[in-house]
Amino acid sequence: MRRLKTDILILGSGGAGLFAALHAHQADPKLSITIAVKGLLGKCGCTRMVQGGYNVALAPEDSVERHFMDTIEGGKWLPDQDLAWTLVNVAVERIRELENELGCFFDRNPDGTIHQKAFAGQTFDRTVHKGDLTGIEIINRLAEQVWARGIGRLEEHRALEFIKSRDGGALAGVLMMDIRSGEFVFVQAQAVLLATGGGPTMYKYHTPSGDKTCDGMAMALRAGLTLRDMEMVQFHPTGLLAGTGTRMTGTVLEEGLRGSGGYLLNGAKDRFMSRYDAKGERATRDIVSRAIYAEMQAGRTTPYGGVYISMGHLGPERVRKEFKGMVERCDDCGFDLAGGLVEVVPTAHYMMGGVVFRGDCTTDLPGLFVAGEDSGGVHGANRLGGNGVANSTVFGGIAGDVIPGWVRHNGNFHEPDEATVENAVACATAPLSRRPGDLNAIRERLYDVMWDDVGIVRDAASLRRADGALDELEARLDATGVNASNLAFNLTWHDWLNLKSLLLVSKAIRASAVAREDSRGAHFRADYPDERDLDSSRYVCVGWREGRFEISTHPVQFTRIKPGETLLKETAAA
């Protein structure tokens, strides 16, 4: 086993990880900083896949208070209000940093100001963007700056386990694997940032790439950390539906399409959203996803089983200009987004849940910090489109500001608990000694279980079915081996490890969904369809202790605003 040492280890190279690296380097250039990533830096992760944009209150008619109210109301009063307040305020600073210091080119208005477009669930058009390729612009500029500063990189290294100190009181480092060789690597660090992103790829239709498998959340659960809001899995309403023969199915057709006036049509080519919400196609993602799902359940579907999105009435030239990336993507799959109809389906997109953390990105495990989609509490029951990349960059930057000071005053290179290291290696290598089996069948069954029973609509019966099915799948996985003749780039082995993470997190989602006996945002219980009393809102926490889940609920602290109140002076006056 190779052993490395670095002052700060950052797991993940999306918006959170790269911002953290740059801010930490600026705060203390003498510290050694290493970014570890499953793929290649700048070429993988969810931030790069962001199409829509970045929510920030810039216009004189807008305000951080309005952005905050939209975030809290969109989250159905479950967000941590102090975290949400940090999000909307620091986003203003962060967008200037992206543009003026890092060199991002965002779209402009004729007068030179930054263009902001409409996104669903917001009372103001505040989404900053670079066409429909915003994430590529942000990640390219961040990656350039990381390379320019000579920050350390461990590319094609996957994290396997958090390793605590011998006394169990702090984090000693992370057990990793070099994908290129199959060699185990222990990285000792004074501080670790968890920023691997979520990635709900346990669902039949999903937007993230297949390498996003909730590894960070699974590691956090096994390390004894508490996660919150895990029942809140967001489905983007409009994932491309191109049939079963292409991985393009499930990829996002971004919210700006509906924000600019796109129509949703069922299989009979009738607009249907007005039957479900007065805001029509511009309702929040959870409402639109459930409406589409209802049309699908009623059989009013397209040839591939979804619904249509129609943009042609806006003018094909306008659509081609404003949504160039999506027009080309749809064209590759044989669809004419600019002038025709494109089949879409709700697709698992984002996890509002994650590790419980504080505003300075610290967690309950000394030495472990968290930012981005691995963290929970910012979005509550529903994330507004455009708040995701803001969340990653805002809290990634905060983590980078905080960690160097923490290292100076509290940091230490703790000796690892070698028994934990040996056990983690044994767990990871277990399938190498078993007869190879059909991992794809396990994956396909997981897709069906989560889509059918723990998906857009749930109830007690479906969640009970899922409980037994997930246990059965885990048993099948544990009995299935992989070919061990060559460990270098052994993708079947990594498929096994991916499924191990996905199954644990799937169980956490199911357990949290059982505990929430009401409907909020992305979590809809057909047997408990009401939101219930917002004034007594509680959030669900889940922990993994000695092979079983521990569930608890906690009252939301309305630190800034209570249901029925507003921070907007004009609304209050009216």
C-alpha positions as CSV (number, residue, x, y, z in Angstrom):
1,M,0.0,0.0,0.0
2,R,1.3,3.4,-1.0
3,R,1.2,6.1,1.7
4,L,1.0,9.8,1.0
5,K,0.8,12.9,3.2
6,T,-0.8,16.3,2.5
7,D,-2.0,19.1,4.8
8,I,-5.4,19.4,3.0
9,L,-7.1,16.6,1.0
10,I,-10.0,17.6,-1.2
11,L,-12.2,14.8,-2.4
12,G,-13.9,16.0,-5.6
13,S,-13.1,18.4,-8.4
14,G,-16.5,20.1,-9.0
15,G,-17.3,23.6,-8.1
16,A,-17.0,23.0,-4.4
17,G,-13.7,21.2,-4.6
18,L,-11.9,23.5,-7.0
19,F,-13.2,26.7,-5.2
20,A,-12.0,25.3,-1.9
21,A,-8.5,24.5,-3.4
22,L,-8.1,28.0,-4.8
23,H,-9.3,29.8,-1.6
24,A,-7.1,27.6,0.6
25,H,-4.1,28.2,-1.5
26,Q,-4.7,31.9,-1.4
27,A,-5.2,31.8,2.4
28,D,-1.9,29.9,3.0
29,P,0.2,29.0,0.0
30,K,2.7,27.2,2.2
31,L,0.2,24.4,2.9
32,S,0.2,21.3,0.7
33,I,-3.1,20.9,-1.0
34,T,-4.2,17.8,-2.9
35,I,-7.3,17.3,-5.0
36,A,-8.4,13.6,-5.4
37,V,-10.9,12.8,-8.2
38,K,-12.4,9.7,-9.6
39,G,-11.8,10.9,-13.1
40,L,-9.8,13.7,-14.7
41,L,-9.7,17.1,-13.2
42,G,-11.8,19.5,-15.2
43,K,-13.4,16.7,-17.2
44,C,-15.7,15.0,-14.8
45,G,-18.3,15.8,-12.1
46,C,-21.7,17.3,-12.0
47,T,-20.8,21.0,-12.0
48,R,-19.3,20.6,-15.5
49,M,-22.7,19.3,-16.7
50,V,-24.6,22.3,-15.5
51,Q,-26.6,23.8,-18.4
52,G,-28.9,26.3,-16.8
53,G,-27.0,28.8,-14.7
54,Y,-26.3,30.4,-11.4
55,N,-28.9,32.2,-9.2
56,V,-27.8,35.5,-7.8
57,A,-29.5,38.8,-6.9
58,L,-27.8,41.4,-9.1
59,A,-30.6,43.5,-10.7
60,P,-31.7,46.7,-8.9
61,E,-35.3,45.4,-8.8
62,D,-34.1,42.1,-7.2
63,S,-32.7,41.6,-3.7
64,V,-31.0,39.0,-1.6
65,E,-34.1,39.0,0.6
66,R,-36.3,38.1,-2.4
67,H,-33.8,35.3,-3.4
68,F,-33.9,34.1,0.2
69,M,-37.7,34.0,0.3
70,D,-37.8,32.1,-2.9
71,T,-35.3,29.6,-1.5
72,I,-37.2,29.1,1.7
73,E,-40.6,28.9,0.1
74,G,-39.3,26.6,-2.6
75,G,-37.8,24.4,0.0
76,K,-41.2,24.2,1.8
77,W,-39.8,25.8,5.0
78,L,-37.4,22.9,5.6
79,P,-34.0,24.7,4.8
80,D,-31.6,25.7,7.5
81,Q,-32.3,29.4,7.3
82,D,-28.8,30.5,8.3
83,L,-27.3,28.3,5.6
84,A,-29.8,29.7,3.0
85,W,-29.0,33.2,4.0
86,T,-25.3,32.6,3.5
87,L,-26.1,31.1,0.1
88,V,-28.0,34.1,-1.2
89,N,-25.6,36.7,0.2
90,V,-22.2,35.2,-0.7
91,A,-23.5,34.3,-4.2
92,V,-23.3,38.0,-5.1
93,E,-19.6,38.0,-4.1
94,R,-18.9,34.7,-5.8
95,I,-20.4,35.7,-9.2
96,R,-18.1,38.7,-9.2
97,E,-15.2,36.5,-8.3
98,L,-16.0,34.1,-11.1
99,E,-16.2,36.9,-13.7
100,N,-13.6,39.4,-12.6
101,E,-10.9,37.1,-11.0
102,L,-11.4,33.8,-12.7
103,G,-12.3,35.0,-16.2
104,C,-15.8,33.5,-16.7
105,F,-17.6,35.0,-19.7
106,F,-21.3,35.1,-18.9
107,D,-23.9,36.3,-21.4
108,R,-24.5,40.1,-21.4
109,N,-27.4,42.4,-22.1
110,P,-27.1,45.1,-24.8
111,D,-26.2,47.6,-22.1
112,G,-23.3,45.5,-20.9
113,T,-24.9,44.2,-17.7
114,I,-25.0,40.4,-17.0
115,H,-28.0,38.8,-18.6
116,Q,-30.2,36.8,-16.2
117,K,-32.9,34.5,-17.4
118,A,-36.1,33.0,-16.0
119,F,-36.0,29.7,-14.0
120,A,-39.0,28.0,-12.5
121,G,-40.1,28.6,-8.9
122,Q,-38.6,32.1,-8.7
123,T,-40.2,35.5,-8.5
124,F,-37.5,37.2,-10.4
125,D,-35.3,36.3,-13.5
126,R,-32.0,36.0,-11.7
127,T,-30.2,33.1,-13.4
128,V,-26.8,34.0,-14.7
129,H,-25.6,31.8,-17.6
130,K,-23.3,31.2,-20.5
131,G,-25.8,30.1,-23.1
132,D,-26.8,26.6,-21.9
133,L,-23.2,25.5,-21.2
134,T,-22.7,27.4,-17.9
135,G,-21.0,24.6,-16.1
136,I,-18.3,24.0,-18.7
137,E,-17.5,27.7,-18.6
138,I,-17.1,27.7,-14.8
139,I,-15.2,24.4,-14.5
140,N,-12.8,25.3,-17.3
141,R,-11.8,28.6,-15.7
142,L,-11.5,27.0,-12.2
143,A,-9.4,24.1,-13.5
144,E,-7.1,26.5,-15.4
145,Q,-6.4,28.4,-12.1
146,V,-5.8,25.2,-10.2
147,W,-3.3,24.0,-12.8
148,A,-1.6,27.4,-12.8
149,R,-1.0,27.2,-9.0
150,G,0.6,23.8,-9.1
151,I,-2.0,22.4,-6.6
152,G,-1.4,18.6,-6.1
153,R,-3.7,16.2,-8.0
154,L,-4.5,12.5,-7.6
155,E,-6.5,11.8,-10.7
156,E,-8.3,8.5,-11.3
157,H,-8.2,7.8,-7.6
158,R,-11.4,6.8,-5.9
159,A,-12.0,7.3,-2.2
160,L,-13.1,4.2,-0.3
161,E,-13.2,5.0,3.4
162,F,-12.6,7.7,6.0
163,I,-10.0,6.4,8.4
164,K,-10.1,7.8,11.9
165,S,-7.3,8.2,14.4
166,R,-6.3,5.4,16.7
167,D,-8.5,6.9,19.5
168,G,-11.4,7.5,17.1
169,G,-11.6,11.1,18.1
170,A,-10.5,12.7,14.8
171,L,-10.0,12.0,11.1
172,A,-6.6,10.6,10.2
173,G,-7.0,10.4,6.4
174,V,-8.7,8.6,3.6
175,L,-8.2,5.1,2.1
176,M,-8.2,5.4,-1.7
177,M,-7.5,3.3,-4.7
178,D,-5.5,4.2,-7.8
179,I,-7.9,3.1,-10.6
180,R,-5.0,2.9,-13.0
181,S,-3.3,0.1,-11.1
182,G,-5.7,-1.2,-8.5
183,E,-3.2,-0.2,-5.8
184,F,-4.5,1.0,-2.5
185,V,-3.3,4.4,-1.3
186,F,-3.7,5.8,2.2
187,V,-3.6,9.6,2.2
188,Q,-2.9,11.1,5.6
189,A,-4.2,14.6,6.0
190,Q,-4.7,17.2,8.7
191,A,-8.0,18.2,7.1
192,V,-10.3,16.6,4.5
193,L,-13.0,18.3,2.5
194,L,-15.8,16.0,1.3
195,A,-17.0,17.4,-2.0
196,T,-17.6,14.3,-4.2
197,G,-21.2,15.4,-5.1
198,G,-24.3,13.3,-4.8
199,G,-25.5,11.7,-8.0
200,P,-28.8,9.8,-7.6
201,T,-27.8,7.2,-10.2
202,M,-29.8,4.5,-8.5
203,Y,-32.9,5.5,-10.4
204,K,-33.9,4.3,-13.9
205,Y,-33.7,7.8,-15.3
206,H,-30.9,9.9,-14.0
207,T,-28.9,12.9,-15.1
208,P,-25.4,12.4,-13.6
209,S,-22.8,10.4,-15.3
210,G,-22.4,6.8,-14.2
211,D,-19.3,7.4,-12.1
212,K,-21.4,9.5,-9.7
213,T,-22.5,6.9,-7.2
214,C,-22.9,8.7,-3.8
215,D,-19.6,7.4,-2.6
216,G,-19.1,10.4,-0.3
217,M,-22.5,10.0,1.4
218,A,-21.9,6.2,1.8
219,M,-18.5,6.9,3.4
220,A,-20.0,9.4,5.7
221,L,-22.7,7.0,6.9
222,R,-20.1,4.3,7.5
223,A,-18.0,6.8,9.5
224,G,-20.9,7.4,11.8
225,L,-21.9,10.8,10.6
226,T,-25.5,12.0,10.5
227,L,-27.2,12.9,7.3
228,R,-30.4,14.9,7.0
229,D,-33.2,15.3,4.4
230,M,-32.3,12.1,2.6
231,E,-35.8,11.5,1.5
232,M,-35.6,14.6,-0.7
233,V,-34.4,13.5,-4.1
234,Q,-35.1,16.0,-6.8
235,F,-36.3,14.9,-10.2
236,H,-35.7,17.3,-13.0
237,P,-38.9,17.3,-15.0
238,T,-37.4,17.2,-18.5
239,G,-34.8,14.6,-19.0
240,L,-34.2,13.6,-22.7
241,L,-36.1,10.4,-23.5
242,A,-34.3,8.8,-26.5
243,G,-35.0,5.1,-25.9
244,T,-33.2,2.4,-24.1
245,G,-30.3,2.1,-26.6
246,T,-28.5,5.3,-25.6
247,R,-27.1,6.7,-22.4
248,M,-28.4,10.1,-23.6
249,T,-31.7,9.1,-22.1
250,G,-32.1,10.9,-18.7
251,T,-29.7,13.8,-19.5
252,V,-31.2,17.2,-18.7
253,L,-33.0,19.5,-21.0
254,E,-32.6,22.5,-18.8
255,E,-35.2,24.6,-17.1
256,G,-34.6,27.7,-19.2
257,L,-36.7,26.0,-21.9
258,R,-39.8,26.2,-19.7
259,G,-38.7,29.5,-18.3
260,S,-38.6,31.1,-21.7
261,G,-42.1,29.8,-22.6
262,G,-41.7,26.2,-23.7
263,Y,-44.8,24.0,-23.6
264,L,-45.2,20.5,-22.1
265,L,-47.6,18.3,-24.1
266,N,-48.9,14.8,-23.4
267,G,-49.0,12.0,-25.9
268,A,-52.2,13.4,-27.4
269,K,-50.2,16.7,-27.9
270,D,-52.4,18.6,-25.3
271,R,-50.9,21.1,-22.8
272,F,-51.6,19.7,-19.4
273,M,-49.7,21.7,-16.7
274,S,-52.5,24.1,-16.1
275,R,-54.5,21.2,-14.6
276,Y,-51.9,20.7,-12.0
277,D,-50.7,24.2,-11.1
278,A,-51.6,27.8,-11.9
279,K,-48.0,28.6,-12.8
280,G,-48.2,26.0,-15.6
281,E,-44.8,25.0,-17.0
282,R,-43.0,27.4,-14.6
283,A,-44.1,25.6,-11.5
284,T,-41.3,24.2,-9.3
285,R,-39.6,21.0,-10.3
286,D,-41.4,18.8,-7.9
287,I,-44.8,19.9,-9.1
288,V,-43.9,19.5,-12.8
289,S,-42.3,16.1,-12.2
290,R,-45.4,14.8,-10.5
291,A,-47.6,16.2,-13.2
292,I,-45.6,14.4,-15.9
293,Y,-45.6,11.2,-13.8
294,A,-49.4,11.5,-13.5
295,E,-49.8,11.8,-17.3
296,M,-47.5,8.7,-17.7
297,Q,-49.5,6.7,-15.1
298,A,-52.7,7.6,-17.0
299,G,-51.3,6.3,-20.2
300,R,-51.2,9.7,-22.0
301,T,-47.6,9.1,-23.2
302,T,-45.3,9.5,-26.2
303,P,-43.9,6.5,-28.2
304,Y,-41.1,6.1,-25.7
305,G,-43.4,6.5,-22.7
306,G,-42.9,10.1,-21.6
307,V,-44.3,13.5,-22.7
308,Y,-43.2,16.1,-25.2
309,I,-41.5,19.5,-24.8
310,S,-42.3,22.0,-27.6
311,M,-40.3,25.1,-28.3
312,G,-41.1,25.8,-32.0
313,H,-43.8,28.4,-31.2
314,L,-41.0,30.7,-29.9
315,G,-39.3,30.7,-33.2
316,P,-36.7,28.1,-34.3
317,E,-33.9,30.7,-34.8
318,R,-34.4,32.1,-31.3
319,V,-34.3,28.6,-29.8
320,R,-31.1,27.7,-31.8
321,K,-29.4,30.9,-30.6
322,E,-30.4,30.7,-26.9
323,F,-30.1,26.9,-26.4
324,K,-27.4,25.9,-28.9
325,G,-26.0,23.1,-26.8
326,M,-29.3,21.4,-26.3
327,V,-30.4,21.8,-29.9
328,E,-27.3,20.0,-31.0
329,R,-27.6,17.3,-28.3
330,C,-31.2,16.6,-29.4
331,D,-30.2,16.6,-33.0
332,D,-27.6,13.9,-32.3
333,C,-30.5,11.8,-31.0
334,G,-32.8,12.5,-33.9
335,F,-35.0,15.2,-32.3
336,D,-35.6,18.7,-33.5
337,L,-35.8,20.9,-30.4
338,A,-35.9,24.2,-32.3
339,G,-38.9,23.4,-34.4
340,G,-40.4,20.0,-33.5
341,L,-41.2,17.9,-30.5
342,V,-38.8,16.2,-28.1
343,E,-39.7,13.4,-25.7
344,V,-38.9,14.0,-22.1
345,V,-39.3,12.2,-18.8
346,P,-38.6,13.2,-15.1
347,T,-35.0,12.2,-14.3
348,A,-33.3,11.9,-10.9
349,H,-31.1,15.0,-10.7
350,Y,-30.0,16.2,-7.3
351,M,-30.0,15.2,-3.7
352,M,-31.1,17.9,-1.3
353,G,-30.0,15.6,1.6
354,G,-26.5,15.1,2.8
355,V,-24.1,15.4,5.8
356,V,-25.2,17.7,8.6
357,F,-22.8,20.6,8.6
358,R,-22.3,24.1,10.0
359,G,-22.0,27.4,8.2
360,D,-18.2,27.2,8.3
361,C,-18.4,23.7,6.6
362,T,-17.3,21.8,9.7
363,T,-18.9,18.5,10.7
364,D,-19.1,16.4,13.9
365,L,-15.9,14.6,12.9
366,P,-12.9,16.8,13.7
367,G,-10.8,17.3,10.6
368,L,-13.7,16.6,8.1
369,F,-15.4,19.4,6.3
370,V,-18.1,19.2,3.7
371,A,-19.4,21.4,0.9
372,G,-21.7,21.1,-2.2
373,E,-24.2,18.3,-2.8
374,D,-22.6,16.0,-0.2
375,S,-24.0,18.5,2.4
376,G,-27.6,18.8,3.7
377,G,-29.7,21.6,4.9
378,V,-29.3,24.4,2.4
379,H,-32.2,23.5,0.1
380,G,-34.7,21.7,2.3
381,A,-37.4,19.9,0.5
382,N,-36.7,21.3,-3.0
383,R,-33.8,23.0,-4.7
384,L,-34.5,25.9,-7.0
385,G,-32.9,25.4,-10.4
386,G,-29.7,27.6,-10.4
387,N,-29.2,27.3,-6.6
388,G,-27.0,24.1,-7.0
389,V,-23.9,25.6,-8.6
390,A,-24.3,28.6,-6.3
391,N,-24.3,26.2,-3.3
392,S,-21.2,24.5,-4.5
393,T,-19.2,27.6,-5.2
394,V,-20.4,29.5,-2.2
395,F,-19.6,26.8,0.4
396,G,-16.6,25.5,-1.4
397,G,-15.1,28.9,-1.1
398,I,-16.0,29.2,2.5
399,A,-14.4,25.8,3.2
400,G,-11.2,27.0,1.5
401,D,-11.2,30.1,3.6
402,V,-11.8,28.2,6.9
403,I,-9.6,25.1,6.6
404,P,-6.1,26.8,6.6
405,G,-6.9,28.6,9.8
406,W,-8.4,25.4,11.3
407,V,-5.2,23.5,10.4
408,R,-3.0,26.2,12.0
409,H,-4.9,26.0,15.3
410,N,-6.3,22.5,15.4
411,G,-4.6,20.4,12.8
412,N,-2.4,17.4,13.3
413,F,-1.3,14.4,11.4
414,H,-3.0,11.7,13.4
415,E,-1.8,8.1,13.2
416,P,-4.5,6.0,11.5
417,D,-6.4,3.1,13.1
418,E,-4.7,0.3,11.1
419,A,-7.4,-2.2,11.9
420,T,-9.9,0.1,10.2
421,V,-7.6,0.3,7.2
422,E,-7.2,-3.5,7.0
423,N,-11.0,-4.0,7.3
424,A,-11.7,-1.4,4.5
425,V,-9.2,-3.1,2.2
426,A,-10.8,-6.5,3.0
427,C,-14.3,-5.1,2.2
428,A,-13.1,-3.6,-1.1
429,T,-11.3,-6.8,-2.2
430,A,-14.0,-9.2,-1.1
431,P,-15.5,-9.6,-4.7
432,L,-12.1,-10.5,-6.1
433,S,-12.2,-13.9,-4.5
434,R,-15.8,-14.8,-5.6
435,R,-17.1,-16.2,-8.8
436,P,-18.0,-13.4,-11.3
437,G,-21.7,-12.7,-11.7
438,D,-24.1,-10.4,-13.5
439,L,-23.7,-7.0,-12.0
440,N,-25.8,-5.4,-14.7
441,A,-28.9,-7.5,-13.6
442,I,-28.4,-6.1,-10.1
443,R,-28.1,-2.6,-11.4
444,E,-31.2,-2.9,-13.6
445,R,-33.2,-4.3,-10.7
446,L,-32.1,-1.4,-8.5
447,Y,-33.2,1.1,-11.1
448,D,-36.7,-0.5,-11.2
449,V,-37.0,-0.7,-7.4
450,M,-36.1,2.9,-6.8
451,W,-38.1,4.3,-9.7
452,D,-41.2,2.3,-8.9
453,D,-41.2,2.3,-5.1
454,V,-39.0,5.1,-3.8
455,G,-39.4,7.5,-6.7
456,I,-41.6,10.5,-7.5
457,V,-44.7,9.1,-5.7
458,R,-44.3,6.9,-2.6
459,D,-46.6,5.2,0.0
460,A,-46.2,2.9,2.9
461,A,-46.8,-0.2,0.7
462,S,-44.2,0.7,-1.9
463,L,-41.6,1.6,0.8
464,R,-42.2,-1.8,2.4
465,R,-41.6,-3.5,-0.9
466,A,-38.4,-1.5,-1.4
467,D,-37.1,-2.6,2.0
468,G,-37.1,-6.3,1.2
469,A,-36.0,-5.7,-2.4
470,L,-33.0,-3.6,-1.4
471,D,-31.9,-6.2,1.2
472,E,-32.2,-8.9,-1.4
473,L,-30.1,-6.9,-3.9
474,E,-27.4,-6.3,-1.3
475,A,-27.3,-10.0,-0.6
476,R,-27.0,-10.7,-4.3
477,L,-24.2,-8.2,-4.6
478,D,-22.3,-9.6,-1.7
479,A,-22.4,-13.0,-3.3
480,T,-21.2,-11.8,-6.7
481,G,-17.6,-11.6,-7.6
482,V,-15.5,-10.0,-10.4
483,N,-12.7,-11.1,-12.5
484,A,-9.4,-10.4,-10.7
485,S,-6.9,-11.3,-13.4
486,N,-6.1,-7.6,-14.0
487,L,-6.8,-4.9,-11.4
488,A,-5.7,-2.0,-13.6
489,F,-8.8,-0.1,-14.8
490,N,-10.9,-3.0,-13.7
491,L,-14.2,-1.3,-14.4
492,T,-16.3,-4.3,-13.3
493,W,-14.7,-4.1,-9.9
494,H,-15.5,-0.4,-9.8
495,D,-19.1,-1.2,-10.8
496,W,-19.3,-3.5,-7.8
497,L,-18.0,-0.8,-5.5
498,N,-20.4,1.8,-7.1
499,L,-23.3,-0.5,-6.4
500,K,-22.2,-1.0,-2.8
501,S,-22.4,2.8,-2.3
502,L,-25.7,3.1,-4.2
503,L,-27.4,0.4,-2.2
504,L,-26.4,1.9,1.2
505,V,-27.6,5.4,0.2
506,S,-30.8,4.0,-1.4
507,K,-31.6,2.4,1.9
508,A,-31.0,5.7,3.7
509,I,-33.4,7.4,1.2
510,R,-36.0,4.7,1.8
511,A,-35.6,4.9,5.6
512,S,-36.0,8.6,5.6
513,A,-39.0,8.5,3.4
514,V,-40.7,6.1,5.8
515,A,-40.2,8.5,8.6
516,R,-41.7,11.5,6.8
517,E,-45.5,11.0,7.0
518,D,-46.4,14.1,5.1
519,S,-45.6,15.5,1.6
520,R,-43.1,18.2,1.2
521,G,-41.4,19.3,-2.1
522,A,-39.6,16.4,-3.7
523,H,-41.0,13.9,-1.2
524,F,-44.6,13.0,-2.1
525,R,-46.5,10.3,-0.1
526,A,-49.7,9.3,-1.8
527,D,-51.0,8.1,1.6
528,Y,-50.0,11.4,3.3
529,P,-50.6,13.9,0.5
530,D,-50.8,17.1,2.7
531,E,-48.0,19.3,3.7
532,R,-49.4,19.6,7.2
533,D,-48.6,22.4,9.6
534,L,-45.6,24.4,8.3
535,D,-45.2,26.1,11.7
536,S,-44.2,22.8,13.3
537,S,-41.9,21.7,10.5
538,R,-39.4,19.0,11.3
539,Y,-36.5,17.5,9.3
540,V,-35.4,13.9,9.2
541,C,-32.0,12.7,10.2
542,V,-30.5,9.3,9.5
543,G,-27.4,7.6,10.9
544,W,-25.9,4.2,10.3
545,R,-24.9,2.5,13.6
546,E,-23.8,-1.1,13.9
547,G,-25.5,-2.3,10.8
548,R,-28.8,-0.5,11.2
549,F,-30.3,2.9,10.5
550,E,-31.1,5.2,13.4
551,I,-33.8,7.8,12.5
552,S,-34.6,11.0,14.3
553,T,-36.6,14.2,13.6
554,H,-35.8,17.7,14.7
555,P,-37.7,20.9,14.6
556,V,-36.7,23.5,12.0
557,Q,-35.3,26.6,13.6
558,F,-37.0,29.6,12.0
559,T,-34.0,31.9,12.8
560,R,-34.9,34.6,10.3
561,I,-38.5,34.2,9.1
562,K,-41.6,32.1,10.1
563,P,-44.3,30.7,7.8
564,G,-46.7,33.4,6.9
565,E,-44.1,36.1,7.3
566,T,-41.9,37.8,4.7
567,L,-38.7,39.8,4.5
568,L,-40.1,41.8,1.5
569,K,-41.2,45.2,2.6
570,E,-43.6,45.8,-0.3
571,T,-45.3,42.4,0.3
572,A,-45.6,43.0,4.0
573,A,-47.1,46.5,3.4
574,A,-49.6,45.1,1.0
